[in-house]
């Protein structure tokens, strides 16, 4: 009897141990989710944009008159000063036209002088009533016609002089020839670009900025020195180039384009910088512009998370799920703030470094365990 009782006690103890060691049928497997770690509001977050260099002044140069190029002294990369000769088309036809116009002007002046003398004589006679009204009117009309012809001849000479001057193409400002679109002795048409000139004493960089960033971009102050995301937060802009490793350059905000690219949903933003003395930055070079948050350490510790991370109910309450130890999750009530594209500002009992559930958040319940996946 004692042996039987001892066996039963031993069996019961082993059974109890096995029940403690085995998982219960009601235990759920961890739910796979994706998460993010909240960044520090007191750090300096950065955004990177990519663009290309162009001169601060840019123009495609063309002649105002057609003709064969007889002089084209510039090459791609040539430095020119304001007023330097870029090219010349054959001026012979234009000199001939000017000579003809000057000859017609001399004839018009002679006719006008003769008509003026005749009118003065007949005007005196008309005042003495020595000639009829019809005779007076005839000489007055002749004077008006001669005067009009003289003005036309003078305008023709001025136009011919301008056309002759336009056979020379000169630099409107100092810079570098970045492209040649014609060759010497080639026939060119009026307004046909023959060379491209850019001022590289200072350069501009055109970057493409997403719509959600553009919605929060403004000029920080009257000096146009920075972007501004809020009254207390601004972005410091710095440029780097692959061709110049180890060097970075401060750039300043210039303007934001008003039209977005429908294909990329980005806006053109132009920033500017002086040509550095330590290097030569040329048009077409690829540039990485880094926008660093400055002044954010003085703001409140608010965070922006994807919209899918926020859960709500019919009563209007909103919360996020914070991951705890052992795979557990904790509901953290939040208040929604500003929207930036697909992200929303949340304010609540959160701290930098908190791990927040994003993908899969809306199917969770208090007390469930989660498993983070990539």
Secondary structure, DSSP 8 states (H G I E B T S, - for coil): -HHHHHHHHHHHHHHHHHHHHS--TT----EEE-EEE---TTS--EEEEEEEEEEEEEEEEE-SS-EEEEE----TT-EE-TT-EEEEE--HHHHHHHHHHHHHHHHHHHHHHHHHHHHHHHHHHHHTT-S-HHHHHHHHHHHHHHHHHHHHHHHHHHHHHHHHHTTEEE-SSSEEEEEE---TT-EE-TT-EEEEEEEEEEEEEEEEEEHHHHTT--B-STT---EESSSS-EEEEEEEETTSTT--EE-EEEEEEEEEETTTTEEEEEEEEE--SSS---TT-EEEEEEEEESGGGS---EEEEGGG-EE-TTS-EEEEEE-GGGBEEEEEEEEEEEETTEEEEEES--TT-EEE-TTGGG--TT-BEEE--
